[in-house]
Amino acid sequence: MKIEKKVWPEYFQKILDGKKKYELRLADWECSEGDLLLLKEWNPETKEYTGREIEKTITYILKTNDINFWPKEDVEKYGYQIISFE
């Protein structure tokens, strides 16, 4: 399946440069490993697409609503970090 999503310019460029190899998204849509993610650069100031696009294959999905690694108080105090590695 091919899924289209908007990406703001600062994040799109990091994906294009190969520095950003993850997406943090609200899990309000379905996707599966092997699906194609079509990321379309979106300018939030002009509320228009820039015309730049990049396609990535989904290799791993982690949904967090069932994960309770840390106490709720710590999550509210510190938040989460998403860490990318190679």
N, CA, C and O atoms as a MOPAC input file, in Angstrom:
PM7 MOZYME 1SCF
protein

 N      0.84500 1    -1.17700 1     0.00000 1
 C      0.00000 1     0.00000 1     0.00000 1
 C      0.89400 1     1.24600 1     0.00000 1
 O      1.96700 1     1.23500 1     0.60200 1
 N      0.46600 1     2.29500 1    -0.65700 1
 C      1.18700 1     3.57000 1    -0.66600 1
 C      0.39500 1     4.56600 1     0.18200 1
 O     -0.81000 1     4.74200 1     0.00200 1
 N      1.10200 1     5.21000 1     1.10700 1
 C      0.49500 1     6.15200 1     2.03900 1
 C      1.16000 1     7.50900 1     1.84300 1
 O      2.38700 1     7.60100 1     1.84000 1
 N      0.36500 1     8.55700 1     1.68000 1
 C      0.89700 1     9.91100 1     1.50800 1
 C      0.77100 1    10.68600 1     2.81000 1
 O     -0.27500 1    10.66600 1     3.45800 1
 N      1.85900 1    11.37500 1     3.19100 1
 C      1.85700 1    12.21200 1     4.39000 1
 C      2.62000 1    13.50100 1     4.11700 1
 O      3.56500 1    13.52400 1     3.32900 1
 N      2.19900 1    14.56500 1     4.77700 1
 C      2.88200 1    15.85300 1     4.68900 1
 C      4.09400 1    15.85000 1     5.61700 1
 O      4.08400 1    15.20900 1     6.66800 1
 N      5.13400 1    16.57400 1     5.21300 1
 C      6.32600 1    16.76500 1     6.04800 1
 C      6.76900 1    18.22300 1     5.90600 1
 O      6.89600 1    18.73400 1     4.79400 1
 N      6.99900 1    18.87400 1     7.02200 1
 C      7.47100 1    20.25800 1     6.99800 1
 C      8.88200 1    20.32700 1     6.42600 1
 O      9.64700 1    19.37000 1     6.55300 1
 N      9.23700 1    21.45400 1     5.79400 1
 C     10.52400 1    21.58500 1     5.09700 1
 C     11.75600 1    21.21200 1     5.91700 1
 O     12.64200 1    20.52700 1     5.40600 1
 N     11.83400 1    21.64500 1     7.17800 1
 C     13.04400 1    21.35500 1     7.96900 1
 C     13.24100 1    19.85600 1     8.16500 1
 O     14.37700 1    19.38300 1     8.18400 1
 N     12.16400 1    19.11000 1     8.30800 1
 C     12.25600 1    17.66000 1     8.49000 1
 C     12.43800 1    16.94600 1     7.15100 1
 O     13.16200 1    15.95500 1     7.06300 1
 N     11.78000 1    17.45200 1     6.11600 1
 C     11.92600 1    16.86600 1     4.78500 1
 C     13.39000 1    16.88600 1     4.35900 1
 O     13.91000 1    15.89300 1     3.85000 1
 N     14.05200 1    18.02600 1     4.56900 1
 C     15.44900 1    18.15100 1     4.16000 1
 C     16.34000 1    17.17000 1     4.92000 1
 O     17.26500 1    16.60300 1     4.33900 1
 N     16.07400 1    16.96300 1     6.21000 1
 C     16.86300 1    16.00900 1     7.00100 1
 C     16.65100 1    14.57800 1     6.49900 1
 O     17.58500 1    13.77600 1     6.50600 1
 N     15.44100 1    14.25600 1     6.07000 1
 C     15.17500 1    12.93700 1     5.48500 1
 C     15.92300 1    12.81800 1     4.16700 1
 O     16.57300 1    11.80600 1     3.90600 1
 N     15.83200 1    13.84600 1     3.34100 1
 C     16.50900 1    13.85900 1     2.04400 1
 C     18.02500 1    13.71100 1     2.20200 1
 O     18.67100 1    13.02400 1     1.41000 1
 N     18.58700 1    14.35700 1     3.22700 1
 C     20.02700 1    14.29300 1     3.48700 1
 C     20.45200 1    12.96600 1     4.11900 1
 O     21.64600 1    12.68800 1     4.23300 1
 N     19.48400 1    12.14900 1     4.52800 1
 C     19.80400 1    10.86400 1     5.13700 1
 C     20.06200 1    10.92500 1     6.63200 1
 O     20.45500 1     9.92100 1     7.22500 1
 N     19.84800 1    12.08600 1     7.26200 1
 C     20.08000 1    12.23300 1     8.70100 1
 C     18.89800 1    11.74100 1     9.52500 1
 O     19.08700 1    11.18400 1    10.60700 1
 N     17.69000 1    11.93800 1     9.02800 1
 C     16.47500 1    11.56200 1     9.75700 1
 C     15.92200 1    10.29200 1     9.12600 1
 O     15.49800 1    10.28800 1     7.97000 1
 N     15.93500 1     9.21000 1     9.90700 1
 C     15.51500 1     7.90800 1     9.39100 1
 C     14.38100 1     7.33400 1    10.22600 1
 O     14.34900 1     6.13500 1    10.50300 1
 N     13.46100 1     8.18500 1    10.62200 1
 C     12.31500 1     7.77200 1    11.42900 1
 C     11.20600 1     8.79300 1    11.23100 1
 O     11.44700 1     9.88400 1    10.71400 1
 N     10.02600 1     8.45300 1    11.63000 1
 C      8.90700 1     9.38800 1    11.66500 1
 C      8.18000 1     9.17500 1    12.98000 1
 O      7.96700 1     8.03600 1    13.39400 1
 N      7.80500 1    10.23700 1    13.62800 1
 C      6.95300 1    10.19500 1    14.80900 1
 C      5.60000 1    10.71100 1    14.35400 1
 O      5.47300 1    11.87100 1    13.96100 1
 N      4.59900 1     9.86300 1    14.40700 1
 C      3.26800 1    10.22700 1    13.92200 1
 C      2.20800 1     9.76900 1    14.90300 1
 O      2.38900 1     8.77600 1    15.60800 1
 N      1.12100 1    10.48200 1    14.94600 1
 C     -0.04700 1    10.03900 1    15.68400 1
 C     -0.54200 1     8.76700 1    15.01900 1
 O     -0.64900 1     8.70400 1    13.79400 1
 N     -0.84200 1     7.76200 1    15.81400 1
 C     -1.24200 1     6.46000 1    15.25300 1
 C     -2.73300 1     6.43200 1    14.92100 1
 O     -3.45100 1     5.52800 1    15.34700 1
 N     -3.19000 1     7.41900 1    14.16500 1
 C     -4.60500 1     7.49800 1    13.78400 1
 C     -4.84000 1     6.99000 1    12.36200 1
 O     -5.86200 1     7.29100 1    11.74600 1
 N     -3.88000 1     6.21500 1    11.84800 1
 C     -4.00000 1     5.61100 1    10.51000 1
 C     -3.21600 1     4.31000 1    10.53500 1
 O     -2.32200 1     4.12500 1    11.36000 1
 N     -3.55400 1     3.42800 1     9.63700 1
 C     -2.93500 1     2.09900 1     9.59900 1
 C     -1.80900 1     2.04700 1     8.58800 1
 O     -1.88600 1     2.65000 1     7.51800 1
 N     -0.75600 1     1.31600 1     8.94300 1
 C      0.33200 1     1.03900 1     8.01800 1
 C      0.95700 1    -0.28100 1     8.42200 1
 O      0.77200 1    -0.75300 1     9.54400 1
 N      1.69200 1    -0.86700 1     7.50500 1
 C      2.33400 1    -2.15200 1     7.74500 1
 C      3.75100 1    -2.12400 1     7.21100 1
 O      4.07700 1    -1.33800 1     6.32100 1
 N      4.59100 1    -2.98600 1     7.76200 1
 C      5.93700 1    -3.11700 1     7.22500 1
 C      5.83400 1    -3.47800 1     5.75100 1
 O      5.01600 1    -4.31300 1     5.36400 1
 N      6.66000 1    -2.85000 1     4.93500 1
 C      6.62700 1    -3.06900 1     3.49600 1
 C      5.80300 1    -2.03800 1     2.74300 1
 O      5.95300 1    -1.90200 1     1.52800 1
 N      4.92700 1    -1.30100 1     3.44400 1
 C      4.16200 1    -0.24400 1     2.78500 1
 C      5.10800 1     0.86300 1     2.33400 1
 O      6.18200 1     1.05000 1     2.90600 1
 N      4.69500 1     1.59400 1     1.30200 1
 C      5.46400 1     2.73600 1     0.81600 1
 C      4.90900 1     4.01000 1     1.43400 1
 O      3.70200 1     4.25300 1     1.42000 1
 N      5.80800 1     4.81300 1     1.97100 1
 C      5.43700 1     6.08400 1     2.57200 1
 C      5.89300 1     7.19300 1     1.63800 1
 O      7.09200 1     7.41900 1     1.47000 1
 N      4.93200 1     7.88700 1     1.02700 1
 C      5.23300 1     9.00700 1     0.14400 1
 C      5.17600 1    10.27600 1     0.98300 1
 O      4.09900 1    10.72600 1     1.37500 1
 N      6.34200 1    10.84600 1     1.25200 1
 C      6.43400 1    12.04700 1     2.06600 1
 C      6.50000 1    13.25300 1     1.14600 1
 O      7.40200 1    13.37100 1     0.31600 1
 N      5.52300 1    14.15500 1     1.30600 1
 C      5.41400 1    15.33300 1     0.45600 1
 C      5.70900 1    16.57700 1     1.29000 1
 O      5.06900 1    16.83100 1     2.31100 1
 N      6.69000 1    17.33900 1     0.82900 1
 C      7.07700 1    18.53600 1     1.57700 1
 C      5.91800 1    19.54100 1     1.57700 1
 O      5.35900 1    19.86600 1     0.53000 1
 N      5.57500 1    20.01900 1     2.76800 1
 C      4.45000 1    20.91800 1     2.97700 1
 C      4.93900 1    22.15100 1     3.71700 1
 O      5.56700 1    22.03700 1     4.77000 1
 N      4.65600 1    23.32200 1     3.17600 1
 C      5.03800 1    24.56700 1     3.82500 1
 C      3.88100 1    25.03000 1     4.70700 1
 O      2.83500 1    25.41700 1     4.18500 1
 N      4.04500 1    24.99900 1     6.04100 1
 C      2.94200 1    25.37400 1     6.92400 1
 C      2.60200 1    26.86700 1     6.88000 1
 O      1.50500 1    27.26800 1     7.26700 1
 N      3.54500 1    27.68300 1     6.40900 1
 C      3.27400 1    29.12500 1     6.31800 1
 C      2.38100 1    29.45300 1     5.12700 1
 O      1.44000 1    30.23700 1     5.25000 1
 N      2.67700 1    28.85200 1     3.97200 1
 C      1.87500 1    29.11500 1     2.77200 1
 C      0.70300 1    28.14000 1     2.64800 1
 O     -0.22000 1    28.34900 1     1.86100 1
 N      0.76200 1    27.06000 1     3.45100 1
 C     -0.25600 1    25.99800 1     3.40400 1
 C     -0.36100 1    25.38900 1     2.00900 1
 O     -1.44700 1    25.13800 1     1.48700 1
 N      0.83600 1    25.15900 1     1.42100 1
 C      0.90900 1    24.55400 1     0.09800 1
 C      2.04800 1    23.55000 1     0.04900 1
 O      3.02000 1    23.65400 1     0.79900 1
 N      1.91500 1    22.57600 1    -0.84300 1
 C      3.00400 1    21.64700 1    -1.10600 1
 C      4.07600 1    22.37400 1    -1.90700 1
 O      3.77200 1    23.23800 1    -2.72900 1
 N      5.33800 1    22.01600 1    -1.65900 1
 C      6.44900 1    22.65300 1    -2.38200 1
 C      6.73600 1    21.96600 1    -3.70800 1
 O      7.38600 1    22.53600 1    -4.58400 1
 N      6.24800 1    20.73800 1    -3.85300 1
 C      6.51300 1    19.96500 1    -5.06200 1
 C      7.58200 1    18.89200 1    -4.85000 1
 O      7.74600 1    18.00300 1    -5.68600 1
 N      8.31100 1    18.97500 1    -3.72700 1
 C      9.32400 1    17.95100 1    -3.45900 1
 C      8.67500 1    16.77100 1    -2.75100 1
 O      7.84300 1    16.94100 1    -1.85900 1
 N      9.07100 1    15.57400 1    -3.16500 1
 C      8.53900 1    14.33800 1    -2.59900 1
 C      9.66400 1    13.33200 1    -2.44500 1
 O     10.65100 1    13.36900 1    -3.17900 1
 N      9.50600 1    12.43900 1    -1.48800 1
 C     10.44900 1    11.34400 1    -1.32000 1
 C      9.65700 1    10.11900 1    -0.87000 1
 O      8.72900 1    10.21800 1    -0.06800 1
 N     10.04500 1     8.97400 1    -1.40200 1
 C      9.33700 1     7.73300 1    -1.08000 1
 C     10.24800 1     6.83300 1    -0.24700 1
 O     11.41000 1     6.62100 1    -0.59400 1
 N      9.71400 1     6.31000 1     0.84600 1
 C     10.46000 1     5.42500 1     1.73700 1
 C      9.63000 1     4.17300 1     2.00500 1
 O      8.40000 1     4.21900 1     2.01800 1
 N     10.31500 1     3.06300 1     2.21500 1
 C      9.65100 1     1.80800 1     2.56600 1
 C      9.61400 1     1.67800 1     4.07900 1
 O     10.63700 1     1.84400 1     4.74400 1
 N      8.44800 1     1.38400 1     4.62400 1
 C      8.30400 1     1.20100 1     6.06500 1
 C      8.94700 1    -0.12900 1     6.44700 1
 O      8.58700 1    -1.17900 1     5.91400 1
 N      9.90500 1    -0.07200 1     7.38000 1
 C     10.62000 1    -1.28400 1     7.79100 1
 C     10.27800 1    -1.72200 1     9.21200 1
 O     10.48500 1    -2.88400 1     9.56000 1
 N      9.75900 1    -0.81700 1    10.03700 1
 C      9.44400 1    -1.16700 1    11.42400 1
 C      8.42700 1    -0.17700 1    11.96000 1
 O      8.48700 1     1.01200 1    11.64400 1
 N      7.49100 1    -0.65900 1    12.77300 1
 C      6.46000 1     0.18400 1    13.38300 1
 C      6.38900 1    -0.15700 1    14.86500 1
 O      6.30000 1    -1.33000 1    15.23000 1
 N      6.42600 1     0.85300 1    15.71100 1
 C      6.25000 1     0.67000 1    17.14300 1
 C      5.10400 1     1.55700 1    17.58000 1
 O      5.18700 1     2.78100 1    17.47100 1
 N      4.04200 1     0.95600 1    18.07200 1
 C      2.92600 1     1.72300 1    18.61500 1
 C      3.08600 1     1.75100 1    20.12500 1
 O      3.36900 1     0.72300 1    20.74100 1
 N      2.90700 1     2.91800 1    20.72200 1
 C      3.27000 1     3.09400 1    22.12000 1
 C      2.11800 1     3.07200 1    23.11600 1
 O      2.36700 1     3.15600 1    24.31900 1
 N      0.88800 1     2.96500 1    22.67800 1
 C     -0.20700 1     3.07200 1    23.64400 1
 C     -0.24800 1     1.92700 1    24.64500 1
 O     -0.88100 1     2.06500 1    25.69200 1
 N      0.40000 1     0.80300 1    24.36400 1
 C      0.42400 1    -0.31700 1    25.29600 1
 C      1.75100 1    -0.44300 1    26.04000 1
 O      1.93900 1    -1.38800 1    26.80600 1
 N      2.66700 1     0.49100 1    25.82700 1
 C      3.98600 1     0.40800 1    26.44700 1
 C      3.99700 1     1.24400 1    27.72700 1
 O      3.64400 1     2.42300 1    27.71600 1
 N      4.40300 1     0.62200 1    28.81300 1
 C      4.46900 1     1.31900 1    30.09900 1
 C      5.84200 1     1.11700 1    30.72600 1
 O      5.95300 1     0.55800 1    31.81700 1
 N      6.88300 1     1.56700 1    30.04200 1
 C      8.24700 1     1.40400 1    30.53600 1
 C      8.53900 1     2.31200 1    31.72800 1
 O      9.29000 1     1.94000 1    32.63000 1
 N      7.94500 1     3.50400 1    31.72700 1
 C      8.26700 1     4.50700 1    32.73500 1
 C      6.99500 1     4.97100 1    33.43100 1
 O      5.90500 1     4.89300 1    32.86500 1
 N      7.13800 1     5.45200 1    34.65600 1
 C      5.97800 1     6.00200 1    35.35500 1
 C      5.42300 1     7.21800 1    34.60700 1
 O      6.17500 1     7.98600 1    34.00600 1
 N      4.11500 1     7.37700 1    34.65200 1
 C      3.43700 1     8.48100 1    33.96700 1
 C      4.01300 1     9.83600 1    34.39600 1
 O      4.14100 1    10.74600 1    33.57700 1
 N      4.35600 1     9.96400 1    35.67300 1
 C      4.90200 1    11.22800 1    36.17800 1
 C      6.23000 1    11.57300 1    35.49000 1
 O      6.48600 1    12.73500 1    35.17300 1
 N      7.07000 1    10.55700 1    35.26400 1
 C      8.34600 1    10.80300 1    34.58600 1
 C      8.13300 1    11.19600 1    33.13200 1
 O      8.82600 1    12.07400 1    32.61800 1
 N      7.18300 1    10.55600 1    32.46900 1
 C      6.88600 1    10.89500 1    31.07300 1
 C      6.38000 1    12.32500 1    30.98600 1
 O      6.77800 1    13.06900 1    30.08900 1
 N      5.49900 1    12.72400 1    31.91300 1
 C      4.97700 1    14.09100 1    31.90600 1
 C      6.08100 1    15.10900 1    32.20200 1
 O      6.06500 1    16.21200 1    31.65700 1
 N      7.03900 1    14.74900 1    33.06000 1
 C      8.12300 1    15.65100 1    33.42000 1
 C      9.16400 1    15.78800 1    32.31400 1
 O      9.59600 1    16.89600 1    31.99400 1
 N      9.57300 1    14.64100 1    31.72100 1
 C     10.68400 1    14.65000 1    30.77800 1
 C     10.28000 1    14.50000 1    29.31800 1
 O     11.01500 1    14.93200 1    28.43100 1
 N      9.13500 1    13.90000 1    29.05500 1
 C      8.73900 1    13.60200 1    27.68300 1
 C      9.52400 1    12.42800 1    27.14300 1
 O     10.19700 1    11.72500 1    27.89700 1
 N      9.44400 1    12.21000 1    25.84300 1
 C     10.14700 1    11.12400 1    25.18500 1
 C     11.25600 1    11.68400 1    24.29700 1
 O     11.20700 1    12.84100 1    23.88000 1
 N     12.23800 1    10.86500 1    24.01800 1
 C     13.23000 1    11.13600 1    22.97900 1
 C     13.06900 1    10.04100 1    21.93400 1
 O     12.88800 1     8.87300 1    22.27900 1
 N     13.13300 1    10.40100 1    20.69400 1
 C     13.18500 1     9.43100 1    19.62100 1
 C     14.62700 1     9.43500 1    19.15300 1
 O     15.15400 1    10.48300 1    18.78100 1
 N     15.27100 1     8.27800 1    19.16700 1
 C     16.68500 1     8.19500 1    18.83900 1
 C     16.86100 1     7.35900 1    17.57900 1
 O     16.35800 1     6.24000 1    17.48300 1
 N     17.57300 1     7.91300 1    16.63200 1
 C     17.86600 1     7.20600 1    15.40200 1
 C     19.30200 1     6.70200 1    15.45400 1
 O     20.18300 1     7.38500 1    15.97500 1
 N     19.53800 1     5.52200 1    14.92200 1
 C     20.90100 1     5.00500 1    14.90300 1
 C     21.12300 1     4.12100 1    13.71100 1
 O     20.17200 1     3.64500 1    13.09100 1
 N     22.38800 1     3.89700 1    13.38500 1
 C     22.77200 1     3.04600 1    12.25500 1
 C     23.69800 1     1.95300 1    12.75700 1
 O     24.14800 1     1.11700 1    11.97300 1

